[in-house]
Every structure is written in C-alpha cells, then in structure tokens.
C-alpha cells in the first residue's frame, strides 16, 4: 500500500503524487511495484535488495538514484520470535523520495503522527533519513521495555519450575536481542557513513546527528545490558531446574526406602513357612504395627538428617 505525504503541519497525506512529495510504501502489492518500476523507473535491484529480510544497512547509488537501507524494529505475530528487525529502504533522486518496506511496522505510522503532533518539517532527503534513524532508535527502546516485561514474567514462572518451556522462552528472547544488537551496530555504521558523505556536507544538522547518536548508543547499551542479564539468568535457572529435579529424585528415593520396610516385613511373613504368628488372632495387627513403627522411625531419622 502506498501513501503520498507532503510537508504541511507535519507530514500530511495527499491523494495525488507530485514533486517533493514523500511516497511511503508498505507491504507493496503488484500495482505498487509496477508504479515504482515503470512510472518512477526505480532500479529493480533496489526493490529486490529491500525485499531481502537479511539486507544490512548500507548506501548505494545507481543511475542517479540513491538507496539508503536501515534496519527497523518489528513486532511479529510469531510467538516463537516476538520481535525482529526488517530493512527499510529510502530511495531518492532529485525531488523524488520513496520509503519502501515489505512489512507493516508501527514505526512509520507513529513517525507520521509524531510530525503532525509536533508540526515537524522535513527539510530535505538527508533530514528525512536522520529523523527516521532517530525514530528507529526510539522504537528499539520501546520494544526493549516490552522485552524486559517478558523476561520478568518468565522469571516468575521459572522460580518453581522443573520444565524447559520457560527456558525456551528466554532463548527466544535472547534471539531477539541478538537481532537488535546486530541491527543497531549496522545503523550506527550507516550513520557514520552518512556523516562523511560529501553530497550532504551542506545539509548536516550537527544537533540532529548528535541526538541520533545518543539514542542509538542508548538503545545499543540497553540491548547489551538485557542480553548480559538474560545470559546470567539462563545459566542460573538452568542450575535451579537441575537442582529442583535432583531434590524431587531424592525425595522419591527416600519414599521408596521407607516403603521398602513394610514391604520387606510383609514379604518375610508372607512366605509359605512357619513364622509363629500364623495361628495368632492378632498376627496381622502385630505385623502391621511393627511395619508402621519401623517406617515411622525411618521417617524421623531422615527428618533429623534434613533429607526431607
């Protein structure tokens, strides 16, 4: 789906495309791709590169067109991987500006609404790239807060657990953090490259670049902190699960030993041989009482040694 946006009181949608208009394309269908390739004549390699889910942040030029790829956070519908990152392509040429992403993300729509609330103007293509990088870093931090809540929830479930499901949840979260770390590193390298481009030397806003660097660094450091905490937690709870299992096995073993006492006595007196109690009317009671006393003695002995 494509949307045309123009500078006004923030970025405002418009029905038709005109020069100096931002064309935002998300989850493109066939008509959108034909519009990009045939009407705007965007190089097909740009579109296929952005479609690649593993495309890294970079800058490329071809036939007067310029492509900037950044990685943006993405909340998936897959329970096995709740968060991921996807490539966002920013394609420019003279007065044409297109952003292309093959996934529906919260970041782009929030960015548009934010410019409308704050009445933010986009001065040029370079300014748009920097502001999108800034918004990307903010959304990384938002999703990191949600990941932290998932970690706390899994921690509560792990306290008395002897199963592996909760550890697998932490493994999936750790995988998301790895994606975040890799994407933030790539965006940071891309920012340094943009800063050195001669094409945009006259358009550099040092305050905006500094703000982007601060947000990127904060997101990167937060991701590393959560990753370190998660790694230590997984090691600790793996040991806890193993210890809980050992405790249960120990308790089952002690119960088996205690039950062996009356079983042994019943086996001895159940043999087909004289035992001096076969004609005693109280024989069964005597054997049952003796078994109970010996089993109780065994329980007290294990209790005294803190084995229970």
ZAMARGU-4260 file (C-alpha; in steps of 0.2 Angstrom, whole numbers, plus 5000, padded with zeros to 4 digits):
<rodrens>
0) 5000/5000/5000 | 5007/5017/4995 | 5004/5034/5003 | 5008/5051/4997 | 5014/5063/5010
5) 5018/5082/5009 | 5025/5094/5021 | 5012/5105/5030 | 5008/5105/5048 | 5019/5090/5049
10) 5018/5076/5036 | 5000/5077/5029 | 4993/5063/5017 | 4988/5069/5000 | 4978/5060/4986
15) 4990/5063/4971 | 5008/5062/4969 | 5018/5077/4965 | 5036/5083/4966 | 5044/5085/4983
20) 5032/5073/4990 | 5036/5058/5001 | 5030/5041/4994 | 5028/5029/5008 | 5026/5011/5003
25) 5022/4997/5015 | 5018/4979/5011 | 5018/4983/4992 | 5006/4974/4980 | 5008/4971/4962
30) 5001/4988/4957 | 5013/4997/4969 | 5028/4988/4962 | 5023/4992/4944 | 5021/5011/4950
35) 5039/5010/4957 | 5047/5001/4942 | 5038/5008/4927 | 5032/5025/4932 | 5046/5031/4943
40) 5059/5019/4935 | 5067/5014/4951 | 5081/5001/4948 | 5074/4984/4951 | 5089/4979/4961
45) 5084/4992/4974 | 5067/4983/4976 | 5074/4966/4977 | 5088/4971/4990 | 5075/4979/5001
50) 5064/4963/5000 | 5078/4953/5007 | 5074/4951/5025 | 5093/4949/5029 | 5099/4965/5020
55) 5111/4975/5030 | 5111/4994/5032 | 5121/5002/5018 | 5121/5016/5005 | 5121/5013/4986
60) 5119/5023/4971 | 5114/5018/4953 | 5109/5029/4938 | 5106/5045/4948 | 5096/5035/4961
65) 5102/5034/4979 | 5097/5020/4991 | 5099/5020/5010 | 5095/5004/5019 | 5092/5005/5038
70) 5086/4991/5050 | 5070/4995/5060 | 5062/4985/5074 | 5047/4975/5070 | 5034/4966/5082
75) 5029/4950/5074 | 5014/4939/5076 | 5025/4923/5079 | 5026/4918/5097 | 5042/4909/5094
80) 5050/4926/5089 | 5040/4940/5096 | 5052/4954/5090 | 5063/4955/5074 | 5071/4968/5063
85) 5067/4972/5045 | 5075/4983/5031 | 5068/4999/5027 | 5074/5007/5010 | 5075/5026/5007
90) 5076/5029/4989 | 5079/5046/4982 | 5083/5056/4966 | 5081/5074/4964 | 5064/5079/4970
95) 5058/5060/4972 | 5058/5052/4989 | 5052/5035/4992 | 5052/5024/5008 | 5049/5005/5005
100) 5046/4991/5017 | 5039/4974/5014 | 5032/4973/5032 | 5019/4983/5041 | 5028/4991/5056
105) 5022/5003/5070 | 5036/5014/5067 | 5032/5023/5051 | 5014/5027/5056 | 5020/5033/5073
110) 5033/5044/5064 | 5020/5052/5053 | 5008/5055/5068 | 5023/5062/5078 | 5027/5075/5064
115) 5009/5080/5064 | 5008/5082/5083 | 5024/5092/5084 | 5022/5101/5067 | 5039/5095/5062
120) 5045/5099/5044 | 5057/5088/5033 | 5070/5100/5026 | 5077/5088/5013 | 5081/5069/5010
125) 5096/5069/5022 | 5085/5076/5035 | 5072/5063/5032 | 5085/5049/5034 | 5091/5056/5050
130) 5074/5058/5058 | 5069/5040/5053 | 5085/5034/5061 | 5080/5044/5077 | 5063/5036/5077
135) 5070/5019/5074 | 5081/5021/5089 | 5066/5026/5100 | 5056/5011/5094 | 5071/5000/5098
140) 5070/5007/5116 | 5051/5004/5117 | 5052/4986/5112 | 5066/4983/5124 | 5054/4989/5138
145) 5042/4976/5132 | 5056/4963/5131 | 5060/4967/5149 | 5042/4963/5154 | 5043/4946/5145
150) 5059/4942/5155 | 5051/4947/5172 | 5036/4936/5168 | 5047/4921/5163 | 5057/4924/5179
155) 5042/4922/5189 | 5037/4906/5180 | 5055/4899/5182 | 5056/4901/5201 | 5047/4884/5205
160) 5048/4876/5188 | 5057/4860/5183 | 5052/4861/5165 | 5061/4868/5150 | 5047/4878/5142
165) 5051/4894/5152 | 5070/4892/5147 | 5065/4891/5129 | 5055/4907/5131 | 5071/4915/5137
170) 5081/4908/5122 | 5068/4916/5110 | 5070/4932/5119 | 5089/4931/5118 | 5087/4928/5099
175) 5078/4944/5098 | 5091/4953/5107 | 5104/4947/5095 | 5094/4953/5081 | 5093/4970/5089
180) 5111/4971/5093 | 5116/4967/5075 | 5104/4980/5068 | 5109/4994/5080 | 5128/4991/5075
185) 5123/4992/5057 | 5113/5008/5059 | 5127/5016/5069 | 5140/5012/5055 | 5127/5019/5042
190) 5126/5035/5052 | 5145/5037/5052 | 5145/5035/5033 | 5131/5047/5031 | 5141/5060/5041
195) 5156/5058/5029 | 5146/5059/5013 | 5152/5075/5003 | 5134/5076/4995 | 5126/5081/5011
200) 5140/5091/5019 | 5130/5107/5017 | 5114/5099/5024 | 5122/5092/5040 | 5112/5097/5056
205) 5125/5093/5070 | 5112/5094/5084 | 5101/5081/5075 | 5116/5070/5072 | 5121/5071/5090
210) 5103/5067/5095 | 5103/5052/5084 | 5120/5046/5090 | 5114/5047/5108 | 5098/5037/5105
215) 5107/5024/5095 | 5120/5022/5109 | 5107/5021/5122 | 5097/5008/5113 | 5114/4998/5110
220) 5119/4999/5128 | 5102/4994/5134 | 5101/4979/5122 | 5118/4974/5129 | 5113/4975/5147
225) 5097/4965/5144 | 5107/4952/5134 | 5120/4950/5149 | 5106/4949/5162 | 5097/4936/5151
230) 5113/4926/5149 | 5116/4925/5168 | 5098/4922/5172 | 5098/4907/5159 | 5113/4899/5167
235) 5106/4902/5185 | 5089/4895/5181 | 5096/4880/5172 | 5105/4876/5188 | 5089/4879/5198
240) 5079/4867/5187 | 5093/4854/5188 | 5093/4856/5207 | 5074/4855/5208 | 5075/4839/5199
245) 5088/4832/5210 | 5078/4837/5225 | 5062/4828/5218 | 5073/4812/5214 | 5080/4812/5231
250) 5063/4813/5239 | 5056/4799/5228 | 5071/4789/5233 | 5068/4792/5252 | 5050/4787/5250
255) 5054/4771/5241 | 5066/4767/5255 | 5053/4770/5268 | 5040/4759/5259 | 5053/4745/5257
260) 5052/4742/5276 | 5034/4736/5277 | 5036/4728/5261 | 5051/4718/5267 | 5042/4713/5283
265) 5026/4708/5274 | 5037/4698/5262 | 5045/4688/5276 | 5029/4684/5285 | 5020/4680/5269
270) 5032/4666/5265 | 5025/4648/5265 | 5034/4643/5281 | 5031/4643/5300 | 5033/4660/5307
275) 5025/4658/5324 | 5011/4670/5320 | 5000/4660/5308 | 4989/4654/5322 | 4989/4670/5332
280) 4972/4680/5330 | 4982/4696/5332 | 4996/4692/5320 | 4991/4704/5306 | 4989/4718/5319
285) 5006/4714/5326 | 5015/4714/5309 | 5006/4730/5303 | 5010/4739/5319 | 5028/4734/5318
290) 5029/4739/5300 | 5021/4756/5305 | 5034/4759/5319 | 5049/4755/5309 | 5043/4766/5294
295) 5040/4780/5306 | 5057/4778/5314 | 5064/4779/5296 | 5054/4795/5293 | 5061/4803/5309
300) 5078/4798/5305 | 5078/4806/5288 | 5070/4821/5295 | 5083/4823/5308 | 5096/4822/5294
305) 5086/4836/5284 | 5085/4824/5270 | 5066/4828/5268
</rodrens>
